[in-house]
Amino acid sequence: MNRIGYLVLSVTLVVVSCGQAQTAKNAQTDTVAPAPTTAPALTGPELEHYTAITDHFFEPMLAGRFNGSILVAKNGVILFERYKGYRNPIHKQDSIDSHTAFHLASISKTFTAMSTLKLWQDGKLDIHDPVGKYLSGFPFPTVTIQTLLNHRSGLHNYVHFMDKPAVDKHKFLTNQDVLQYIIDHARDREVFSGQANRHFEYSNTNFALLALIIEKVSGNSYPEFVTKTFFQPLGMQDSYVYTQTDSGKSMSSYYQTGRPFRMEFLDMVYGDKNVYSTVRDMYKWDQALRTGTLFSKGVLDSAYAGYSFEKPGQRNYGLGWRMLMIPNGKKLIYHNGWWHGNRTVFVRMLDENATIIALCNNDYKNVYSAKRLADLFGDYRQGHESFDEGEPDPADSTAANATTTVTTGPADPAPVQPVAHRVSAVHPRPHHVIHKKPVHYAKRRPQKKKAPQAA
């Protein structure tokens, strides 16, 4: 961002802090049936403050190539909601709206993880059990359900090890095919590192197997279980797990050039991907996870604990959730996604009851910069972070050899200054830019967690 950009932002923040900013044009301040919360309602000045800065932050993205939807909310109030583009951006057909469901890519893992934890809470499985107890023939006795959830299983990514000439790419792979390949190639180091719970390795194989465990324990297909357990009770009417019967309604994704991605042999494996949803439905998901109506505190504490501590650093992984553990004690819970041209962001600030959701389907890499807006709500120190969907931050992606880095450019959202205070209802204060180097993914030693108390 050049000096002019910073000057513009500084002026904007001063105007907002003086209480002179107008509510952003067409800003949404309605609610989306949020779950009950004890958070205080936003005052008029607070609402103006948050809405105006959010509008300014996303202005470059919305003026750029972004094709998708964005929602930002706090305390049960939607501060910002925008829809831009078309289901078919080439022919500019069918405008994107609040009912347009996007492929969530790896954000799907949050539903797989919480489905597994729901079965744990209900006493139908124990996450400390070996995977072989539930999946017949699974060859590695030291791999547990928990090591699948926190990516410490030692299993490598099926997207890589099944991309072999011997695998028939003229038919769609299934989750059962992934399991059978592991069974048949148990001695292959391309499949298994040889030791479980030794280190963190982001692997989509883990969540493809979790979907099979959910089916085995529940007696329902994975799509049925997620729908009955979460989508229907929470009123997530536009959300579904993709199956071939959904081919007529699901939205395609596109390369940056506008060329559509074609279906390929990996596209039917679920658990690691294949949940479709909208920003409004994802906000319902976020709110439901905050209230304690679905999960006990013990389960949620386990889900949001860090399990990857091999090296010192801020980035960590819980049970189906990424997190940033800021040195000041703050914790940012989130998950990104990338599958074909679908790039997605789901950021949750638990302390501030705030949420950022951004979904797109035209391979718009700068969508990951939405996480920087977290600085508006708390001292998360994200203003100058780089949010890759590739190495060295392991990709939230089932795309092979992903190394693309998000770069700063004219279509990037404007920076937001970190805050360490609650915004004053009378005189909201401006924030100050803090220049920080990007923090690389790090790992630490795992910590043992006790089983939670059921709700």
C-alpha positions in Angstrom: 0.0 0.0 0.0 1.6 3.4 -1.0 1.8 6.5 1.1 -1.3 8.0 -0.5 -3.3 4.9 0.6 -2.2 5.3 4.2 -3.0 9.0 4.1 -6.5 8.3 2.8 -7.0 5.7 5.6 -5.7 8.0 8.3 -8.1 10.8 7.2 -11.0 8.3 7.1 -10.2 7.1 10.6 -10.0 10.7 12.0 -13.3 11.5 10.4 -14.9 8.4 12.0 -13.3 9.1 15.4 -14.8 12.6 15.4 -18.3 11.0 15.0 -18.8 12.7 11.6 -18.8 9.6 9.4 -22.0 8.6 7.6 -23.2 5.0 7.8 -21.8 3.2 4.7 -24.1 3.3 1.7 -26.5 0.4 1.7 -25.0 -1.0 4.9 -26.9 -3.9 6.4 -27.8 -3.5 10.1 -30.4 -6.2 10.3 -30.0 -9.4 12.2 -29.9 -13.0 10.9 -31.7 -14.8 13.6 -28.5 -14.8 15.8 -28.4 -17.2 18.7 -29.1 -15.6 22.1 -26.2 -13.6 23.4 -25.4 -11.5 26.4 -23.2 -9.1 24.4 -24.4 -5.5 24.7 -26.1 -3.9 21.7 -24.1 -1.5 19.6 -24.7 2.1 20.2 -25.2 4.5 17.3 -21.6 5.9 17.3 -20.2 2.4 17.6 -22.3 1.2 14.7 -21.1 4.2 12.6 -17.5 3.6 13.6 -17.5 -0.1 12.7 -19.6 0.2 9.5 -17.7 3.1 8.0 -14.2 1.6 8.5 -15.4 -1.8 7.2 -16.9 -0.1 4.1 -13.6 1.7 3.5 -11.6 -1.5 4.1 -13.5 -3.6 1.5 -13.8 -0.8 -1.1 -10.7 -1.8 -3.1 -11.8 -5.4 -3.1 -15.3 -4.6 -4.3 -13.8 -2.3 -7.0 -11.5 -5.0 -8.2 -12.0 -8.5 -9.6 -13.7 -10.0 -6.6 -16.8 -12.1 -7.5 -18.6 -13.2 -4.4 -20.1 -12.2 -1.0 -18.9 -10.6 2.2 -20.5 -10.3 5.6 -19.1 -8.7 8.8 -21.0 -8.8 12.1 -20.7 -8.0 15.7 -22.9 -8.6 18.7 -25.7 -10.1 16.6 -25.7 -7.1 14.2 -24.6 -7.2 10.6 -22.3 -4.3 10.0 -21.5 -4.9 6.4 -23.0 -7.2 3.7 -22.2 -7.1 0.0 -22.8 -9.2 -3.0 -20.9 -8.6 -6.2 -20.8 -10.4 -9.5 -22.6 -13.4 -11.1 -22.9 -17.1 -10.8 -21.5 -17.1 -14.3 -19.0 -14.2 -14.5 -18.2 -14.8 -18.1 -21.7 -14.3 -19.5 -22.7 -12.1 -16.5 -25.7 -14.3 -15.8 -27.6 -14.7 -12.5 -26.5 -12.1 -10.0 -25.0 -13.3 -6.7 -27.3 -12.7 -3.8 -27.9 -13.8 -0.2 -29.1 -17.2 -1.3 -26.1 -18.0 -3.6 -24.2 -20.9 -2.0 -20.4 -21.1 -2.5 -18.2 -24.1 -2.3 -16.5 -23.5 1.1 -13.5 -25.7 0.3 -11.6 -26.4 3.5 -13.9 -24.4 5.7 -16.0 -27.6 5.3 -13.6 -29.1 7.8 -15.2 -27.1 10.6 -18.5 -29.0 10.0 -16.6 -32.4 9.8 -14.8 -31.6 13.0 -17.8 -30.4 14.9 -19.8 -33.4 13.7 -17.1 -35.7 15.1 -17.1 -33.8 18.4 -20.9 -33.9 18.6 -20.7 -37.7 18.5 -18.0 -37.6 21.2 -20.1 -35.4 23.4 -23.1 -37.7 22.9 -20.9 -40.7 24.0 -21.1 -42.4 20.6 -17.3 -42.4 20.1 -14.1 -41.4 21.9 -11.7 -39.2 20.0 -8.8 -41.0 21.8 -9.8 -44.3 20.2 -7.7 -45.7 17.3 -9.2 -45.2 13.9 -9.1 -48.9 13.3 -11.8 -49.4 15.9 -14.3 -47.7 13.5 -12.8 -48.3 10.0 -12.2 -52.0 9.3 -8.8 -52.8 7.8 -7.2 -49.4 8.7 -3.6 -50.5 9.1 -2.1 -47.9 11.5 -3.0 -48.7 15.2 -1.3 -45.5 16.6 -3.5 -43.2 14.5 -6.4 -41.9 16.6 -9.5 -39.9 15.8 -7.9 -36.9 17.6 -4.8 -37.1 15.4 -7.0 -36.9 12.4 -8.8 -33.8 13.8 -5.6 -32.0 14.6 -3.5 -33.1 11.6 -1.0 -35.1 13.6 -1.9 -38.5 12.1 1.2 -38.9 10.0 -1.0 -39.6 7.0 -0.1 -37.7 3.8 -2.5 -35.9 1.5 -4.5 -38.3 -0.7 -4.6 -35.6 -3.4 -0.9 -36.3 -3.9 -0.5 -40.0 -3.2 -3.5 -41.0 -5.3 -2.5 -38.9 -8.3 -0.9 -42.0 -9.8 -1.2 -43.6 -13.3 -2.7 -46.7 -11.6 -5.6 -44.7 -10.3 -8.5 -44.4 -12.8 -9.1 -40.7 -13.3 -12.0 -41.3 -15.5 -14.3 -42.0 -12.5 -14.9 -40.1 -9.4 -13.0 -41.2 -6.3 -15.0 -41.8 -3.1 -14.0 -41.6 0.6 -14.1 -45.4 0.6 -11.6 -45.4 -2.3 -9.3 -43.3 -0.2 -9.5 -45.7 2.7 -9.0 -48.7 0.5 -5.9 -47.2 -1.2 -4.4 -46.6 2.3 -5.1 -50.2 3.2 -3.6 -51.5 0.0 -0.5 -49.3 0.2 0.2 -49.3 4.0 3.9 -49.8 3.5 4.2 -46.9 1.1 5.9 -43.9 2.8 4.0 -41.6 0.4 0.9 -42.7 2.3 2.1 -42.7 5.9 5.1 -41.1 7.5 5.6 -44.1 9.8 4.7 -42.5 13.1 1.6 -40.8 14.4 1.4 -37.7 16.6 5.0 -36.7 15.9 4.4 -33.5 14.1 1.7 -31.4 12.4 1.1 -32.0 8.7 -2.0 -30.5 7.1 -3.6 -33.3 5.2 -7.0 -33.6 3.6 -6.8 -37.4 4.1 -7.6 -36.9 7.8 -11.0 -35.3 7.2 -11.9 -37.7 4.4 -11.5 -40.5 6.9 -13.4 -38.6 9.6 -16.4 -38.4 7.3 -16.3 -42.2 7.0 -16.2 -42.5 10.8 -19.2 -40.2 11.2 -21.1 -42.4 8.8 -20.1 -45.6 10.6 -21.0 -44.3 14.0 -24.2 -42.4 13.1 -25.7 -44.8 10.6 -26.3 -41.8 8.2 -24.4 -40.7 5.2 -22.2 -37.7 5.9 -24.4 -35.3 3.9 -27.5 -36.6 5.9 -25.8 -36.3 9.3 -24.5 -32.7 8.7 -27.9 -31.7 7.4 -29.9 -33.2 10.3 -27.5 -32.2 13.0 -26.7 -28.6 11.9 -28.3 -27.3 8.7 -31.9 -28.0 9.5 -31.9 -27.1 13.3 -30.0 -23.9 12.6 -32.2 -22.8 9.7 -29.2 -23.0 7.2 -31.6 -23.4 4.4 -29.2 -22.6 1.6 -26.5 -25.0 2.8 -25.8 -28.6 1.7 -23.1 -31.2 1.2 -22.5 -31.7 -2.5 -23.5 -34.9 -4.1 -24.0 -35.7 -7.8 -27.7 -34.9 -7.4 -26.7 -31.3 -6.7 -24.9 -30.8 -10.0 -27.8 -28.8 -11.4 -27.8 -26.2 -8.6 -24.2 -26.0 -7.5 -22.2 -23.0 -8.7 -19.1 -23.6 -10.8 -15.8 -21.9 -10.1 -13.5 -20.1 -12.5 -9.8 -19.4 -13.2 -8.6 -15.8 -13.1 -8.9 -15.8 -16.9 -12.6 -16.6 -16.6 -12.3 -20.1 -17.9 -14.4 -22.5 -15.8 -12.9 -25.3 -13.7 -14.1 -28.7 -14.9 -15.1 -31.5 -12.6 -12.2 -34.0 -11.9 -11.7 -37.3 -10.3 -11.2 -35.8 -6.8 -14.4 -33.8 -6.7 -16.7 -36.2 -4.9 -14.6 -36.8 -1.8 -16.2 -35.0 1.1 -15.3 -34.2 4.7 -12.3 -32.2 3.7 -14.4 -30.1 1.3 -17.8 -30.1 -0.5 -19.9 -28.2 1.9 -21.8 -25.3 0.1 -23.1 -22.4 2.0 -23.8 -18.6 2.0 -22.4 -15.8 4.2 -25.7 -15.6 6.0 -25.8 -19.3 6.8 -22.2 -19.2 7.9 -23.1 -16.4 10.3 -25.8 -18.6 11.8 -23.1 -21.4 12.2 -20.8 -18.9 13.9 -23.5 -17.7 16.3 -24.7 -21.2 17.1 -21.2 -22.2 18.2 -21.0 -19.4 20.6 -24.0 -20.1 22.8 -23.4 -23.4 24.4 -26.7 -24.8 22.9 -24.9 -27.3 20.6 -21.7 -28.0 22.6 -20.5 -28.0 26.1 -17.7 -25.6 27.1 -15.4 -28.6 27.5 -15.9 -29.7 23.9 -15.4 -26.1 22.6 -12.3 -25.6 24.7 -10.8 -28.8 23.2 -11.7 -27.7 19.7 -10.0 -24.3 20.2 -6.9 -25.6 21.9 -3.6 -25.6 20.0 -2.0 -29.0 19.3 0.9 -28.1 17.1 3.8 -26.8 19.2 7.0 -28.2 17.6 8.4 -24.8 17.0 7.6 -21.4 18.7 5.2 -19.2 16.8 1.8 -17.8 16.6 0.0 -20.1 14.1 -1.6 -23.3 15.4 -4.3 -25.8 14.7 -7.0 -27.1 17.0 -9.6 -29.8 16.3 -10.7 -28.6 12.8 -9.9 -25.0 13.4 -6.9 -22.8 12.6 -5.9 -20.2 15.1 -3.5 -17.4 15.7 -2.2 -17.2 19.3 -1.1 -13.6 19.6 1.7 -12.9 22.2 -0.6 -10.5 24.0 -2.9 -13.4 24.9 -5.5 -12.9 22.1 -6.6 -15.9 20.1 -8.1 -15.6 16.6 -10.1 -18.6 15.5 -10.5 -19.1 11.7 -10.3 -21.3 8.7 -9.5 -20.5 5.1 -10.4 -22.6 2.0 -9.2 -23.1 -1.5 -10.5 -25.7 -4.0 -10.3 -24.9 -7.7 -11.4 -21.3 -8.1 -13.2 -21.2 -4.7 -11.3 -19.2 -2.2 -13.0 -18.6 1.2 -12.4 -16.9 4.6 -14.1 -17.5 7.9 -12.7 -15.5 10.8 -14.1 -15.6 14.4 -13.2 -13.2 17.2 -14.6 -15.0 20.2 -13.7 -12.2 22.8 -15.5 -9.5 20.7 -18.4 -11.6 19.4 -17.3 -10.5 15.9 -17.2 -12.4 12.6 -15.7 -11.9 9.1 -16.9 -14.1 6.2 -15.8 -13.7 2.6 -16.6 -16.2 -0.2 -15.6 -16.0 -3.9 -15.5 -18.4 -6.9 -13.1 -16.7 -9.4 -9.7 -17.6 -7.9 -9.4 -14.1 -6.3 -6.4 -14.6 -4.0 -6.7 -11.3 -2.2 -9.8 -12.5 -0.5 -7.6 -13.8 2.3 -6.7 -10.3 3.2 -10.1 -10.0 4.8 -8.5 -11.4 8.0 -6.8 -8.1 8.5 -10.1 -6.5 9.4 -9.8 -8.3 12.7 -7.7 -5.4 13.9 -10.9 -3.2 13.9 -12.4 -5.3 16.8 -9.3 -6.2 18.9 -5.6 -6.1 19.2 -4.9 -9.0 16.8 -2.0 -7.4 15.0 -2.9 -8.5 11.6 -2.4 -5.3 9.6 0.7 -6.4 7.7 0.4 -10.2 7.8 0.6 -12.3 4.7 -2.2 -14.9 4.4 -1.0 -17.5 1.9 -3.0 -20.5 0.8 0.2 -22.4 0.2 3.6 -23.0 1.8 5.0 -22.2 4.3 1.5 -21.8 5.8 0.1 -25.3 4.8 -2.6 -24.8 2.3 -6.2 -25.1 3.3 -6.6 -26.6 -0.1 -7.0 -29.9 -1.8 -5.1 -28.4 -4.8 -1.7 -30.1 -5.4 1.6 -28.2 -5.1 -0.1 -24.9 -4.0 2.5 -22.2 -3.5 0.6 -19.0 -4.5 1.2 -16.0 -2.1 -1.2 -13.2 -1.5 0.5 -10.0 -2.6 -0.4 -6.4 -1.8 -1.8 -4.5 -4.7 -4.4 -2.0 -5.8 -7.2 -4.5 -5.2 -6.1 -5.2 -1.6 -8.4 -4.0 1.2 -7.1 -1.0 3.1 -5.2 -1.7 6.3 -6.9 -1.4 9.6 -5.1 -0.4 12.7 -4.8 -2.7 15.7 -6.8 -1.8 18.8 -6.3 -2.7 22.4 -9.4 -1.1 23.7 -13.1 -1.2 23.3 -14.4 1.6 21.1 -15.8 4.4 23.0 -19.5 4.9 22.5 -19.1 8.7 22.5 -15.7 9.3 21.0 -14.4 6.3 18.9 -10.6 6.6 18.7 -8.5 6.3 15.5 -6.1 3.3 15.3 -2.4 3.5 14.6 -0.5 1.5 12.0 2.0 -1.0 13.4 4.5 -2.3 10.9 5.2 -6.0 11.4 6.9 -8.7 9.4 4.9 -11.7 8.3 4.8 -14.5 10.9 5.5 -17.9 9.4 3.7 -21.1 10.4 5.2 -22.7 13.5 4.7 -25.8 15.5 5.2 -26.8 19.1 5.0 -29.8 21.3 1.5 -31.3 21.7 -0.4 -31.0 24.9 -2.6 -33.7 26.3 -6.2 -32.7 26.7 -8.8 -34.3 29.0 -12.1 -35.4 27.7 -14.8 -32.7 28.1 -17.9 -33.0 30.2 -20.9 -33.7 28.1 -23.5 -30.9 28.0 
